Amino acid sequence: MEQLKTIGRELAMGSQGGIGQSKEFLDLIKSIGEARSKAEEERIVKREIETLKGRLSSPNSTKYKLKEYLIRLLYVEMLGHDASFGYIHAVKMTHDENLLLKRTGYLAVTLFLNDDHDLIILIVNTIQKDLKSDNFLVVCAALNAVCKLINEETIPAVLTQVVELLDHHKEAVRKKAVMALHRFYQKSPGSVSHLISNFRKKLCDNDPGVMGASLCPLFELITNDVDMYKDLVASFVNILKQVAERKLPKSYDYHQMPAPFIQIKLLKILAVLGNNDKKTSEQMYTIVGDIMKKCDTASNIGNAILYECICCISSLYPSPKLLEAAADAVSKFLRCDSHNLKYLGIDALSQLIKIGPEIAEQHQLAVIDCLEDPDDSLKRKTFELLYKMTKSSNVEVIVDRMIDYMISINDNHYKTEIASRCVELAEQFASSNQWFILTMNKVFEHAGDLVNVKVAHNLMKLIAEGFGEDDDAAELRSFAVESYLRIMGEPKLPSVFLQVICWVLGEYGTADGKHSASYITGKLSDMAEAHSADDTVRAYAVSALMKIYAFEIAAGRPVEVLPECQSLIGEMLASHSTDLQQRAYELQAVLSINAHTVKEILPMDSTHNEIEIDGNLSFLDGYVKKSLEKGAQPYIPASERSGAFNISSFKPHEDHESTSHGLRFEAYELPKLPQPATIPQVLPASMDLIPVPESSYVSDISLPSAPVPYSSDAGPAELKLRLDGVQKKWGRPTFSSPSPSTVNSEVKVQAEAPQLSSVSDSNSKSRSTMSYDSRKTQVEISPEKQKLAASLFGGVSSKSEGRHPSGQRPSKSQYQLSDKHRVAKAAAPDSAPVKPSKPPPDLLDLGEPSVASVTPSFDPFKQLEGLLDLSHEAPPVNGSTATQAPDFMSLFSDMSLSAPPTDSTSDPFSNMGVENGKTASQMESPVSSKGLNLKEALQKDALVRQMGVTPSGQNPNLFMDLLG
């Protein structure tokens, strides 16, 4: 807030030069600075936004007033409020010829916009023009905008001009051109790959500012490819020497340090170039040592250069003199009262111990003081140092300290990191099996579910494989069983730890003979009962029970299933989880088979054996061969299957009729315009209607209906299924062309797209500290601290002293935390079936309800009942009642159908359509050769619509929907 107030005052005071001072702007800054709450600040800013909206849109505002409004808008934007309504005014101001207004406009757009904003295209032409300006201040303003706003697509538009500005007569322009070219390299390396040599040239520029600007892109290039820039080592050393000898102008000094930021960047570059290179490092020893001697540790910038020198020394090829000087510098940092400098010393010490681990022993008490410091950041950095200097002689002390600190913090992220490091150190440097198991128990108990599931799997693998010796492995397993039996009764154990306990007890609970099978199974049953809500733990418990019973059966000992175990198995058999059910059934099956079979399926202590997987399933070759000989169809690989095939093609032809009532997988044929045609020829009785793939979907269909004249050609023929006006069953909802027998109308179907909704959801202590020297002189070192120092730093050994198993040993990289926790849990299926959505009405369903085997389970025409006004019943016609069948067949008396006898009164069209799935092509009834007269057909059609026929049957509204 103070920074914002300072910026505002400076901007307001800057507008006084002949222009005048705005009292409104100063009042805005004052009111925001004096706001007592966030809500009050928001009210002030919102009121200011409304004021600026009106002022910016006013045509009477002068250019200088607009400049002030933009500055006030910047203030609003920096406070986190939306000021997008004023962006266009900032873009317009960049076009102004006045230098002050143009620079204000460029300042505003670089703060308002990003390189993907839509308004960028309006600025490119202005930038191109300003890059050619004779006023170098305008060019500098344009280059500032280039660094911020030009994206990968617009780089070619300004690249040529920026390269030309590298040779500008003004050093400020050359410096900004180097920065712009570096920005282009960061955004699109391929577009400036041919211009990288310009960075080398600018390293030799006469102006130190241009030279310093070229160091940033060169550092990036050297980091990517060191060998290509080895020839520049002498140049970098020479430049650093000139800077250290104060040959640069005084304007580059900062707190009496000559060009400190150039020194820091050069030291970073030298550290990369001299890494593991003795010849190159020898050229740097002298200058790095001289800089360390000249550093002024009384200022922060001097300490920053000294720290960078230590980091450079730790990266170069080791030099005893420089390492000694670096150790002395670290000692100065650790003896300071400032926590910042202590943090710097701990971080520098962690860099040096990579080269000489014995350096840390010189600062034992200082490190311990940092470990006990109430500053949390300093304590965490100290733990990182201890993690790097861990060895077999001090692993117990360091891990115990880390666990104690893990218990005391509430930061779950850092608690997870510490737990992972404790596990890693315990596995690599464990001094004994007992300590390893107890340490892992502490980590699981206190870190809870924050421990990665990989840690649990690796622990189970390590217990199964052991540390190399068979005796040690047996001892490790026995101690693990004893410790887990003691700890499993404690409340609030994490699920991952309970899974480990169940697995270990199932594998090795009875292996040493100390505990009976009944005792272990009782403990497992109690655990499963206590965690009835955790299906994963219950699954592990059932599997452990199965292993124990299998081992007892294989050993020839009688198996006694406890009542609580029987109760648990019964619960599992009735569980909603299919995984628990399967495990329970497998347990029952194991209890009922002989010892020889049990030995084959569950051998003792075989968890770490390699399993050979037969991906081709060759053991099924004999069965497959026999099946093929009996006429079975061969297996078609997934790669050879088409996306959608007709499953009936895999069946013999004679099976088609028997399965004609099954579900059809072919799409209906594409609707065609009705044309005058004769009655089609007779189709074979066993042939289905041939489907034609639909080439496009029709959302709106508006086709005029036209009468189709009937042919009077004589000859036997079979009725063909008419699909006109019928809703499609597959694909997007659409209808075919309207029936020719209906009146001229338009049928419009609008497909509604489904809408998917997604549901997305330290206390710090303070105390006064004294300097390390004063405590050393005034207070005698306590015996506890001396003992702790001896434990941490006593004896020097490398990490290779840790124990390594003879078999496969997990490395450190295997225990790094992954970004996602993968905890396998058995998924319980939903007990209630999912209610399917209603399908579109099937207008082809004209079947009788008397056919019980094919009666549909629902009435698809219920969806159409609301489309008509059914409040009144149809009046009787010719004296007949509504419940009786109307004289409807008389309209078609001229058409005679010879078919098997059916209940024609209830469904007069049962032989003309589809009867509950049977297609018309499967009907063998011939049709008479005589057809209806067109005029008579139209008259009878109109009569039927006027009557409003309501036939009896399952779908009473069918004909009213179709004909009315």
Secondary structure by P-SEA (a helix, b strand, c coil): caaaaaaaaaaaaaacccccccaaaaaaaaaaaacccaaaaaaaaaaaaaaaaaaaacccccaaaaaaaaaaaaaaaaaccccccaaaaaaaaaacccaaaaaaaaaaaaaccccccccccccaaaaaaaaacccaaaaaaaaaaaacccccccccccaaaaaaacccccaaaaaaaaaaaaaaaaaccccccccccccccccccccaaaaaaaaaaaaaaaaacccccccaaaaaaaaaaaaaacccccccccccccaaaaaaaaaaaaaaaacccaaaaaacaaaaaaaaaacccccaaaaaaaaaaaaaaaaccccaaaaaaaaaaaaaaaacccaaaaaaaaaaaaaaaacccccccccaaaaaaaaacccaaaaaaaaaaaaaacccccaaaaaaaaaaaaaacccaaaaaaaaaaaaaaaaaccccaaaaaaaaaaaaacccccccaaaaaaaaaaaaaccccaaaaaaaaaaaaaaaaaccccccccaaaaaaaaaaaaacccccccccaaaaaaaaaaaaaaacccaaaaaaaaaaaaaaaaaaaaaccbbbbcaaaaaaaaaaaacccaaaaaaaaaaaaaacccaaaaaaaccccccccbbbbccccccaaaaaaaaaaacccccccccccccccccccccccccccccccccccccccccccccccccccccccccccccccccccccbbbbbbbbbbbbccccbbbbccccccccccccccccccccccccbbbbbbbbbcbbbbbbbcccbbbbbbbcaaaaaacccccaaaaaaaaaacccccccccccccccccccccccccccbbbbbbbbbccccccccccccccccccccccccccccccccccccccccccccccccccccccccccccccccccccccccccccccccccccccccccccccccbbbbcbbbbaaaaaaaaaaaaaaccccccccccccccccc
